[in-house]
Amino acid sequence: MRIIINGEHHDFETSISLSTLLEKLGLDQRKIAVERNREIIPRATFQHTDLLDGDTLEIVHFIGGGNKKPNPRRNGNIEKDKDCWTVAGRKLESRLIIGTGKYRDFEETAAAIDASGAEIVTVAVRRINVTDSGAPTLMDYVDPKKYIYLPNTAGCFTADEALRTLRLAREAGGWSLVKLEVLGDQKTLYPDMTETFRAAEVLIKDGFEVMVYCNDDPIGAKHLEEMGCCAVMPAGAPIGSGLGIQNPVNIRLIVEAAKVPVLVDAGVGTASDAAEAMELGCDGVLMNTAIAEANNPSKMARAMRLSVEAGRLAYLAGRMDKKLYADPSSPLGGLI
């Protein structure tokens, strides 16, 4: 007796039941489906189904997709240790840095920072209101012993203004790790790179560890690194715009060339923007407005935390290659 099983001929000396055939083939009847002559045989009738000479059987089961050649880029499991990064000798777990401005009050600020998981927060340096010296301050709600304060030069349009501001910040809190940003105009808040270079040079000579806000220019970013800046932070888009990364190619070029941390600074509007920055290989993301101006800052802060983690994990995992045409995820071998 000859039976065709999955396209191949099999000969048997005597008649045989479907159940006996499956046992001979070593198949678990609970995990397969059988079609005889294009009619599906219910599993409950396997034992009572006698096969006839010339029957055609299709026996199928579920499989996962994949019959690809090994991917040479794969290097085993992602490290089990926490994926930390280092800036100016400080080892950090969170790759999200958030600002402390634009919130409704200090309680909302503190709650958002807590939800974000950030370890570094940016702080602006402003005059004390001497007529109300007892008013609450940021330090009352965001403990500088728990978080790394990163004084910045927000609102400075010249190198001299930036230098004065950061020297006062160091005197006030003893902070040498600072964020330098020297703005070019009120409309775009893009950096004035000439003044930025001048300020960075003086600050580095003065013992500051400078994380610097800059244009998404690979050449300029490299010059800042070579000057001694401990991190470069190219703008993804204008500060507070929420437009997302407008020039991912340049960000990627900066990342590939840099030997210091690269963080996207400015322009992030929602979680997918933060994930994109991390997928490009950035070491971190700095944001303020995207969280502070959300309808629920704490929820957005948590979303940003998760998106930064997801983007980083995707970068470490390695993105699949882009292809012009379709490529089926299920293997073609064994088609019915």
N, C-alpha and C positions, 0 to 999 in steps of 0.2 A: 504494500500500500504506500502510495507516495502522497505526501502533503507538502504544500508550499508554506513555509513559515518565514514571515518578514522578507519575502522575496527569494528565499533559498529553498531548494528541494531537500526533503528529508524522507528517507525510506524506512518503513516499519514492516516486520514480518506478519504481524497480525493486526486486527482492528484495535483501536485504543481510544479511551475516553479522554476528554479534554483535561480533566483533573489529573489523570495519570501522566499525560504528556507534560503538563506543567511541573509535576514532581520530578520527572526525568530530566527536565531542563534546569531544575534547581531554582525555580521561580516561586516567590512568595505570592500566593494568590490574592492576598489582601492589598497588594501594592501595584497591581497591574490591571489593565483592561484588555479584553480580547474581542476581536471582530472576526467572524467567520463568513466568508463569501459576502463581505460588506454589510453584514448584520451583526450588531453588538450582542454578545452573549452575556446575560446577567450573571453575576458572580455566584448567585445562589444555585444556578443550574449547571455549574461546571462539572460536577460529579456525574450528572445524568446525561451529559452531552457526549454522544458517540461521534467520533470523527469518521469521515468517509474518504475513500480514495479520490484524489483531485481537489480536496478542500484547500482553500487559501486562507491562512490565518495571518492577522496582524496583531501582534502583542506589543503593547506600549506601556510606558510608565513615565513619571514626571522626572525631568532633569533640570539642572540649573544651566543657564547659558554659559557658553565658554568652551572653546577648543583652540584658543589662541596660543601662539608661540610665547615662551617666557618673555616678559618685559625686561630688557637689560637694565632699565632704570631702577627697577625694584631692588631695594637693599634690605629686605627683611622687615621686621617690625619697627614701628616708630618707637623711639626710646621710651622706656617705661618711666624714666625720671621726669620730673616736671620740666617743661620747656621754658627755661628762664632766659633772660637777656641781661646784658650789662651795659650801663652807661656811666662813664666817669668812675669806674670801680665799684659801682653800686649794683648788686645783683637783684633783679626784680622778677617777679612772677607775672604780674599783670602787664599787658602790653597796651593798656588803655590809659591815657592821661586825660584828665578832664579839667576844665576851667571852673572857676567859682563865681563868675559874673552872671548877670541877667536873671537870676532866680528871684522869686517873689520875696523870700525872706531867708534867714540863715537856717531855719528848720528844714526848709525845702532843699537848700544846698546840701546840708549834712545827709539828708535821706537819699538824695541822688548819688552822692559820692559813695555812700555805703552800698547802694544797690549796684553800682558800677564795678565794684571790686578794685578800683584804682588804688595804686600806692603813691602816685605822684599827682599833686594838684597844682595848677598854676594860680598865682595870686598877683594882683596888681598892687602897686605902691601908690598910695594916695595920702593927702594931708588929713590929719586928725581934726575932727570938729571940736575945737577947744571950748566951745560954748556948751557942749554936752559930752564931756570927757568920760562920763560913766555909762554911755550907751554900749550895748553889746557889740562885740567885734567878731570877726570870723574865727579867731582863735578860741573863742568861747564855745564854738560849735564843732569846729574841725581841728582836732588836736594835732599840733605840729610834731608831737612825739609819736603819733600813730601814722601820720602821713608825711611824705617828703614835700615840703613847700618848694615850689619852683617859681621864684619871683620873675616877673616878666616886665617888659618895657612897653606894654600896651599904651598907645597914645603918644608915643615919642616919634618925632618926625626928623630929628637930627641925631647924629652920633653923640654930640655933647649932652643932649637930653637923656639919651639912653645910659650913658656913662654915669651921669649924676644919679639917676634913678637906681641903678644897680649897686652903686656904692652905698647909697642910703639903705638899700635892702640888706646888704651884707652887715652893715652896722646894726640894723634893727634886729636881725635874727641870726646872724652869723652864717648866712647861706652863701656858699661859693658856687654851687650849681645853679645856673640861671638860664633863662630863656631870653635871647636877644631878638627883638624885632624892631626895625626902624622903618616906619611907614613912608610911602611916597606921596600919597594924597588921601584926602578924606573920602573920595568917591569909590575908589577900588580897594583901598587899604593894602595894595600890593607893596612889597618891600622896595625901599630905595637901596639898591645893592651897593652903590658907591658909599653911602653912609654906613651901611651894614658892614662892609669890609673894614672901614676905618674904625668903627666901634669894636669889632671883633678883635682886631689887632691889639688895641689898647687893653681890652679886658683880659685877653689871654696873658699878656705881659704882666698884668696886675694880679695874676693868680686866680682868676675866675675860670670855672669850667663851663664852657659856653655851648648851649644847645641853640641852634640858630635857625630862625625862620627865613626862608629864601624863596626865590622863584623856582619853578620847575625846570631849571636850566642845568643840564648835566655838567657843563664846564664850570659854571659858577659854584655849584655844589662841591665839586672836586677841589676847587681853590680854597673854599672855606675849610674843608677837611684838612688840606695840606697846611693851612695856617695854624691848625691845632684845635679847631672846634671839636667837641666830643660827640656831637650828633648834628646831622643836618635835617631840616624839617621843611621840605618843599610844600608850597601851597597846592592843594588840589583844585581850588577855586577861590574866589574872593571870600574873605573872612565874613562869616555870618550869612552867606548867600544860600547855602544848602543845595548847591548845584551838583555836588558830587565831583568825582575826579574827572576833569576835563581833558587831561592829556596823559592817559595811562602809559603811553609809549615812553615819554620822558621820565616818568616816575620809575619805570622799570630800568631805564638806562642808568639813572642815578643809583638805584639799588645794586645793579651789577658792578658798578665801578667803585662803590663805597667800601671802605674798611672800618667805618664807624656806623653806629646805628642810623637808620633812615626812618623817619616818621612822617606820615602825611599830616600836615598842619593846616587846617582851614578848609572850608567848603563842604565838609561832610553834612549830609542832611538827614539820612536815615540809615538803618542797620546794613542794608545792602552796600552802601558806599564804604562803610568800615570794612566789611568783608572783602570788597574788591581791593582795598588798599593792602590788606594782609595777603590776599591771593597773589598780588604783584610781588610779594617778597619783602614788604616793609617790616621793620622790627616793631612798629607800633603805630598808633593813631592818637592824635591830640584833637579834642573837640570841646566845645562849650555850648554854642547856640543850639545845636541839634538836640541836645538834652534839655537845656534850660527853657526853650520855647516850645517844647512838646506839650501836648495837653496834659500828659501825666509824666513829669520828668523822671520819677523813680522807675516807672515801667520802661521808659525809653533808655534809661541808664542800664537797666538789666539787659534790654535787647542789644545794646551796643556791646556790652560785656560778652554776650553769647556770640554775637556776629564776629567780633575780633577773634574769639577762640575758634570759631568755625572756619574763618578765613585762614587763620594760621595753620590749622590742621589740614585744610585742603592744600595749602602750599607745600606742607611737608609730605603729604601723601603723593603729590605729583599729578598734575592734571593730564587727562587723556589727550592724545594728539587730535587736533582739529582735522577733519577730512572734508573733501568736496562732495563725496557721495555717501550713500547709506551703507551701513555695515551691520548686519543682523546680530543681535545679542544672543539669540539662541542658535546652537550649532545646526548646520544643514544636514549633517550625517544622521541617518536614522529616520528621515522623514517618511511619513506613511504614504 
